[in-house]
């Protein structure tokens, strides 16, 4: 038994090391491809900002998705699927519709960031109170309800967007799709500090999340403060999702893609290893996506379009797989 446990740990360590080496290779390729002495000072700072943003987004979406799946006890749920990205777009559209593009441009920095975080945290608490109460929790009902809320926010946002002046809409359109080409450098520092603060706050909860993966009843019997941990994790997830969304825009299906692939690669329930795997996979996919959009598509599309296309197909596969069980 002990040999099997040790073999499993060594397998996880090897996979993490392999993912880390792949990250180093893809990042080095992105940073130095096409770099010369003449253009180094122009391109390198821009590429470094993109890589920093990729790392922040990968950790934010990776950890929040892993923790969210644990508290909901399902591997096809993420905060994005539950409508938080749609809520962010709804907030931007409301500001644009009632106050104009000038106000939206003025709020691009810290005001927009703080407002988005506050509203999404309140939304997370509301989701907890509305959907996770009671003993019986139908997984498909949770998914359907989350998508209905997301559809509602999208529908309201689309209705207001249709009424906007084309010039006003062009300003809003930049926030509708995730893009690393126009990363708000003013938010890089505050986003990194927020993600690091969340890391310090949540790192002590990782062992409790390991226990919570056994189920709410077992976790409570083993002394875990179930309600407090779930509420804290929901708030942390909302903060992390708002950080990544405010920084680059919404990437709805990235969480499903990296977390479920991470579970298959690692084959473990330890959240420390799952979070690292999800983060490494996020960096790998996003950096590779940046290379594809820049070198192949010549900036004619965005990373989020590619990620959401692949992730959406993978999500449908997971839904069909779950329905057959």
For each residue, the residues with C-beta under 8 A, 3 or more apart:
1: 4 5
2: 5 6
3: 6 7
4: 1 7 8
5: 1 2 8 9
6: 2 3 9 10
7: 3 4 10 11
8: 4 5 11 12 267 268
9: 5 6 12 13
10: 6 7 13 14
11: 7 8 14 15 267
12: 8 9 15 16 266 267 268 270 273
13: 9 10 16 17
14: 10 11 17 18
15: 11 12 18 19 265 266 277
16: 12 13 19 20 266 273 276 277 280
17: 13 14 20 21
18: 14 15 21 22
19: 15 16 22 23 265 276 277 280 281 284
20: 16 17 23 24 280
21: 17 18 24 25
22: 18 19 25 26 280 284
23: 19 20 26 27 280 283 284 287
24: 20 21 27 28
25: 21 22 28 29
26: 22 23 29 30 283 284 287 288 291
27: 23 24 30 31 51 283 287
28: 24 25 31 32
29: 25 26 32 33 291
30: 26 27 33 47 50 51 287 290 291
31: 27 28 35 44 47 48 51
32: 28 29 35
33: 29 30 291 295
34: 39 43
35: 31 32 39 40 43 44
36: 39 40
37: 40
38:
39: 34 35 36 42 43
40: 35 36 37 43 44
41: 44 45
42: 39 45 46
43: 34 35 39 40 46 47
44: 31 35 40 41 47 48
45: 41 42 48 49
46: 42 43 49 50
47: 30 31 43 44 50 51
48: 31 44 45 51 52
49: 45 46 52 53 183 185 188
50: 30 46 47 53 54 180 181 183 290
51: 27 30 31 47 48 54 55 287
52: 48 49 55 56 188 192
53: 49 50 56 57 180 183 188 191 247 248
54: 50 51 57 58 180 282 283 286 287 290
55: 51 52 58 59 279 283
56: 52 53 59 60 188 191 192 195 243 244 247
57: 53 54 60 61 244 247 248 251 254 282 286
58: 54 55 61 62 258 278 279 280 281 282 283 286
59: 55 56 62 63 195 199 240 275 279 282
60: 56 57 63 64 195 240 241 243 244
61: 57 58 64 65 78 80 240 241 244 251 254 255 258 278 282
62: 58 59 65 66 255 258 259 262 275 278 279 281 282
63: 59 60 66 67 198 199 202 240 275 278 279
64: 60 61 67 68 78 79 236 237 240 241 255
65: 61 62 68 69 78 79 80 237 255 256 258 259 278
66: 62 63 69 70 259 262 271 274 275 278
67: 63 64 70 71 202 209 233 236 237 271
68: 64 65 71 72 77 78 79 233 234 237 255
69: 65 66 72 73 74 75 76 77 78 259
70: 66 67 73 209 212 213 233 271
71: 67 68 132 212 229 230 233 234
72: 68 69 77 132 137 139 142
73: 69 70 137 213 215 216
74: 69 77 139 142
75: 69 259 260 263 318
76: 69 81 139 143 256 260 315 318 319 322
77: 68 69 72 74 81 82 139 142 143 146
78: 61 64 65 68 69 81 82 255 256 259
79: 64 65 68 82 84 124 237 238 241 255
80: 61 65 84 85 241 250 251 252 253 254 255 256
81: 76 77 78 143 146 147 150 252 253 255 256 315
82: 77 78 79 127 142 146 149 150
83: 86 87 123 146 147 149 150 152 153
84: 79 80 87 88 120 123 124 238 241 242 245
85: 80 88 89 150 241 245 250 251 252
86: 83 89 90 149 150 151 153 154 157 250
87: 83 84 90 91 119 120 123 149 150 153
88: 84 85 91 92 116 120 242 245 246 250
89: 85 86 92 93 153 154 157 175 176 250
90: 86 87 93 94 153 154 156 157
91: 87 88 94 95 115 116 119
92: 88 89 95 96 104 112 172 175
93: 89 90 96 97 156 157 160 161 172
94: 90 91 97 98 157 160
95: 91 92 98 99 103 104 107 112
96: 92 93 99 100 101 103 104 160 164 168 171 172
97: 93 94 160 161 163 164
98: 94 95
99: 95 96 102 103 104
100: 96 103 104 168
101: 96 104 105 167 168 171 172
102: 99 105 106
103: 95 96 99 100 106 107
104: 92 95 96 99 100 101 107 108 112 171 172
105: 101 102 108 171
106: 102 103 111
107: 95 103 104 111 112 115
108: 104 105 112 184
109: 112 113 184 186 187
110: 113 114 186 187 190
111: 106 107 114 115
112: 92 95 104 107 108 109 115 116 246
113: 109 110 116 117 187 190 191 242 243 246
114: 110 111 117 118
115: 91 107 111 112 118 119
116: 88 91 112 113 119 120 242 245 246
117: 113 114 120 121 238 239 242 243 246
118: 114 115 121 122
119: 87 91 115 116 122 123
120: 84 87 88 116 117 123 124 238 239 241 242
121: 117 118 124 125 235 238 239 242
122: 118 119 125 126
123: 83 84 87 119 120 126 127 238
124: 79 84 120 121 127 128 234 235 237 238
125: 121 122 128 129 231 234 235
126: 122 123 129 130
127: 82 123 124 130 131 132 146 234
128: 124 125 131 132 230 231 234
129: 125 126 132 133
130: 126 127 133 145
131: 127 128 137 142 145 146
132: 71 72 127 128 129 137 230
133: 129 130
134: 137
135:
136:
137: 72 73 131 132 134 141 142
138: 141 142
139: 72 74 76 77 142 143 322
140: 143 144
141: 137 138 144 145
142: 72 74 77 82 131 137 138 139 145 146
143: 76 77 81 139 140 146 147
144: 140 141 147 148
145: 130 131 141 142 148 149
146: 77 81 82 83 127 131 142 143 149 150
147: 81 83 143 144 150 151
148: 144 145 151 152
149: 82 83 86 87 145 146 152 153
150: 81 82 83 85 86 87 146 147 153 154
151: 86 147 148 154 155
152: 83 148 149 155 156
153: 83 86 87 89 90 149 150 156 157
154: 86 89 90 150 151 157 158
155: 151 152 158 159
156: 90 93 152 153 159 160
157: 86 89 90 93 94 153 154 160 161
158: 154 155 161 162
159: 155 156 162 163
160: 93 94 96 97 156 157 163 164
161: 93 97 157 158 164 169 172
162: 158 159
163: 97 159 160
164: 96 97 160 161 168 169 172
165: 168 169
166: 169 170
167: 101 170 171
168: 96 100 101 164 165 171 172
169: 161 164 165 166 172 173
170: 166 167 173 174
171: 96 101 104 105 167 168 174
172: 92 93 96 101 104 161 164 168 169 175 176
173: 169 170 176 177
174: 170 171 177 179 182
175: 89 92 172 249
176: 89 172 173 249 250
177: 173 174 249 250 302 304 305
178: 245 248 249 250 251 302 303 304 307
179: 174 182 248 249 302 303 304
180: 50 53 54 183 248 286 290 303
181: 50 299 302
182: 174 179
183: 49 50 53 180 187 188 247 248
184: 108 109 187 188 246 247
185: 49 188
186: 109 110 189 190
187: 109 110 113 183 184 190 191 246 247
188: 49 52 53 56 183 184 185 191 192 247
189: 186 192 193
190: 110 113 186 187 193 194
191: 53 56 113 187 188 194 195 243 244 246 247
192: 52 56 188 189 195 196
193: 189 190 196 197
194: 190 191 197 198 239 243
195: 56 59 60 191 192 198 199 240 243
196: 192 193 199 200
197: 193 194 200 201
198: 63 194 195 201 202 236 239 240
199: 59 63 195 196 202 203
200: 196 197 203
201: 197 198 204 205 236
202: 63 67 198 199 205 206 233 236
203: 199 200 206
204: 201 207
205: 201 202 208 209 229 232 233
206: 202 203 209 210 271 272 275
207: 204 210 211
208: 205 211 212 219 224 229
209: 67 70 205 206 212 213 229 233 271
210: 206 207 213 269 270 271
211: 207 208 214 218 219 222 224
212: 70 71 208 209 215 216 219 224 226 229
213: 70 73 209 210 269 271
214: 211 218 219 222
215: 73 212 218 219
216: 73 212 219 220 226
217: 220 221
218: 211 214 215 221 222
219: 208 211 212 214 215 216 222 224 226
220: 216 217 223 224 226
221: 217 218
222: 211 214 218 219
223: 220
224: 208 211 212 219 220 229
225: 228 229
226: 212 216 219 220 229 230
227: 230 231
228: 225 231 232
229: 71 205 208 209 212 224 225 226 232 233
230: 71 128 132 226 227 233 234
231: 125 128 227 228 234 235
232: 205 228 229 235 236
233: 67 68 70 71 202 205 209 229 230 236 237
234: 68 71 124 125 127 128 230 231 237 238
235: 121 124 125 231 232 238 239
236: 64 67 198 201 202 232 233 239 240
237: 64 65 67 68 79 124 233 234 240 241
238: 79 84 117 120 121 123 124 234 235 241 242
239: 117 120 121 194 198 235 236 242 243
240: 59 60 61 63 64 195 198 236 237 243 244
241: 60 61 64 79 80 84 85 120 237 238 244 245
242: 84 88 113 116 117 120 121 238 239 245 246
243: 56 60 113 117 191 194 195 239 240 246 247
244: 56 57 60 61 191 240 241 247 248 251
245: 84 85 88 116 178 241 242 248 249 250
246: 88 112 113 116 117 184 187 191 242 243
247: 53 56 57 183 184 187 188 191 243 244
248: 53 57 178 179 180 183 244 245 251
249: 175 176 177 178 179 245 304
250: 80 85 86 88 89 176 177 178 245 304
251: 57 61 80 85 178 244 248 254 303 304 307 308
252: 80 81 85 304 308 311 312
253: 80 81 256 257 307 308 310 311 312 314 315
254: 57 61 80 251 257 258 282 285 286 307 308 311
255: 61 62 64 65 68 78 79 80 81 258 259
256: 65 76 78 80 81 253 259 260 311 314 315 318
257: 253 254 260 261 281 285 307 310 311 314
258: 58 61 62 65 254 255 261 262 277 278 279 281 282 285
259: 62 65 66 69 75 78 255 256 262 263 274 278
260: 75 76 256 257 263 264 314 318
261: 257 258 264 265 281
262: 62 66 258 259 265 266 274 277 278 281
263: 75 259 260 266 267 274
264: 260 261 267
265: 15 19 261 262 277 281
266: 12 15 16 262 263 273 274 277
267: 8 11 12 263 264
268: 8 12 273 274
269: 210 213 274
270: 12 210 273 274
271: 66 67 70 206 209 210 213 274 275
272: 206 275 276
273: 12 16 266 268 270 276 277
274: 66 259 262 263 266 268 269 270 271 277 278
275: 59 62 63 66 206 271 272 278 279
276: 16 19 272 273 279 280
277: 15 16 19 258 262 265 266 273 274 280 281
278: 58 61 62 63 65 66 258 259 262 274 275 281 282
279: 55 58 59 62 63 258 275 276 282 283
280: 16 19 20 22 23 58 276 277 283 284
281: 19 58 62 257 258 261 262 265 277 278 284 285
282: 54 57 58 59 61 62 254 258 278 279 285 286
283: 23 26 27 54 55 58 279 280 286 287
284: 19 22 23 26 280 281 287 288
285: 254 257 258 281 282 288 289 307
286: 54 57 58 180 254 282 283 289 290 303 307
287: 23 26 27 30 51 54 283 284 290 291
288: 26 284 285 291 292
289: 285 286 292 293 303 306 307
290: 30 50 54 180 286 287 293 294 303
291: 26 29 30 33 287 288 294 295 296
292: 288 289 295 296 297 306
293: 289 290 296 297 299 300 301 302 303 306
294: 290 291 297 298 299
295: 33 291 292 298
296: 291 292 293
297: 292 293 294 300 301
298: 294 295
299: 181 293 294
300: 293 297
301: 293 297 305 306
302: 177 178 179 181 293 305 306
303: 178 179 180 251 286 289 290 293 306 307
304: 177 178 179 249 250 251 252 307 308
305: 177 301 302 308 309
306: 289 292 293 301 302 303 309 310
307: 178 251 253 254 257 285 286 289 303 304 310 311
308: 251 252 253 254 304 305 311 312
309: 305 306 312 313
310: 253 257 306 307 313 314
311: 252 253 254 256 257 307 308 314 315
312: 252 253 308 309 315 316
313: 309 310 316 317
314: 253 256 257 260 310 311 317 318
315: 76 81 253 256 311 312 318 319
316: 312 313 319 320
317: 313 314 320 321
318: 75 76 256 260 314 315 321 322
319: 76 315 316 322 323
320: 316 317 323 324
321: 317 318 324 325
322: 76 139 318 319 325
323: 319 320
324: 320 321
325: 321 322
